[in-house]
Amino acid sequence: MNSSDLPPLTGEQKRWALGAAALFLLAVGFLGFALNTGVMRVFAVGWLALMIFGFVGAGRVAKGDFAHPLFKAQVMLHVVAVGLLVAVIIRAFR
């Protein structure tokens, strides 16, 4: 199956895919920071592993539909993880 056989992505699907990709890059960047400084290594590795398994599993169940509710839930789960990470960082600098 080549890319010409696939239907084009809708705007909503592109936005959710972009959100997932941005969160993934943030997690990879935080993993690099954590490995370099030794701060929160377990969280960084676990978050990235959870992200990989979660997005792959959601993508399989959703049959590649990035606007599927399960895929959206995965994205929002990782948005919450970013919020918790920010809260921990703010708390550490007080």
N, C-alpha and C positions, 0 to 999 in steps of 0.2 A: 504494500500500500504506500503510495507516494503522497506528497503533500497536496497535490492537485485533487485527490480523491476526498480530502477532508473538507467539511464545511468551514466557512470563515468564522472566526470568533466574534461574538457580539461585544459591544462596548462594556457591558457589565462583566463579561468573562475576562476581558483584558484588564479591567481595573482590579478584580480579585486576584488574578495571576500576578499583576505588578505588585500588589500588596504582599502577597506571599513571597515573591522574589526579594523585595526590599527587607522583609523580616528575616529571611534566610541570610542575606548578606550582612545584616546587623548581627545575627548570631555568630556568623563566621568571624566577623571583626572582633566581637567580644571574646570569642575563643582565642584568637590571637593575642588579645590584650591579657587574658587570664593566664595563658601559658607563659607569656613574657614576664608578667609581674608575680605570678603565683597566687593571685587573689581570685577566689571563687572558681577554682578550676573545675570542681565537681559539678557545679551549677552549669558552667559553660559547656562542658562535654555532654551532660545530661540533656540540656536544652536543645543542643544541636541534634542529638540522637532522637529525642522526642519529635523534633521538627521533621527529620527525614522520614521516620516511620509513620508519623501522622499524615504528612502530605502525600506520601506514596499510597498509604492505605485509603485515604479519602479520595484520591484520584482514581484508584481502581474501583471503589464502590460507586463513585459518581460517573464512571465511564468517561473520564476526561473532561467533564463539564465543570469549569472553574466557578460557575455561578450556582452549583449545587449547594443546598443547605449544609451538608456535611463538610464540604470544603470551606465554606464561609465560617463554620464553627471552628475549624482548625485555625484559620487566620485570626479570628477573634480570640481564641485561646492564647495565641502567641502575642497578641496585642496586650492582653492581660499580663503575660509574663514580662513584657517590656515595662509595663507600668509598675509591677512589683520590683523589678530591677532598679528602676529609677527611684522608687521609694527607699530601697535599701541604700542606694548611693547617697541620696539626700540625707538620710538618717546618719550615715557614716561621717558626713562632713559637718554635722551639727555639734 
